[in-house]
């Protein structure tokens, strides 16, 4: 059983690294700009409502 837990932790870590690389590289720019999102931006305030 310990071996399966270790493999699960390694796979979970690899998935987190992949998501982190996508966020860092801009691969998830569409996230937060979905249809129906309310977005208000001014010089002093930025408001995002999903």
PAPAVEX-606554 format. One record per residue (C-alpha): residue number from 1; x, y, z. Coordinates in Angstrom, 3 decimals, padded with zeros to 6 digits. Layout:
N
  pos         X         Y         Z
  NUM         X         Y         Z
...
END
This chain:
50
  pos         X         Y         Z
    1   000.000   000.000   000.000
    2   002.850   002.441   000.684
    3   004.039   002.121  -002.895
    4   000.640   003.195  -004.295
    5   000.518   006.208  -002.004
    6   003.972   007.225  -003.167
    7   003.019   006.890  -006.820
    8  -000.154   008.909  -006.179
    9   001.883   011.706  -004.566
   10   004.322   011.747  -007.497
   11   001.529   011.871  -010.091
   12  -000.277   014.605  -008.132
   13   002.925   016.639  -007.959
   14   003.524   016.249  -011.686
   15  -000.030   017.463  -012.396
   16   000.493   020.490  -010.157
   17   003.747   021.283  -011.958
   18   001.969   021.070  -015.327
   19  -000.783   023.447  -014.178
   20   001.842   025.800  -012.756
   21   003.728   025.851  -016.048
   22   000.496   026.584  -017.942
   23  -000.297   029.491  -015.619
   24   003.255   030.843  -015.828
   25   003.417   030.614  -019.625
   26  -000.018   032.173  -020.136
   27  -001.719   029.014  -021.346
   28  -004.692   029.696  -019.068
   29  -005.319   033.329  -020.059
   30  -008.898   032.496  -021.026
   31  -009.660   031.567  -017.421
   32  -011.446   034.485  -015.779
   33  -012.741   035.820  -019.086
   34  -015.613   033.422  -019.585
   35  -019.002   034.434  -020.974
   36  -021.185   035.777  -018.184
   37  -018.330   037.106  -016.069
   38  -018.758   040.681  -014.889
   39  -015.600   042.721  -015.165
   40  -015.072   046.343  -014.146
   41  -011.740   048.101  -014.442
   42  -010.832   051.681  -013.657
   43  -007.597   053.434  -012.756
   44  -007.946   052.618  -009.061
   45  -010.076   049.470  -008.917
   46  -010.421   046.118  -010.642
   47  -013.531   044.028  -009.883
   48  -014.135   040.517  -011.229
   49  -017.391   038.674  -010.503
   50  -017.815   035.171  -011.912
END
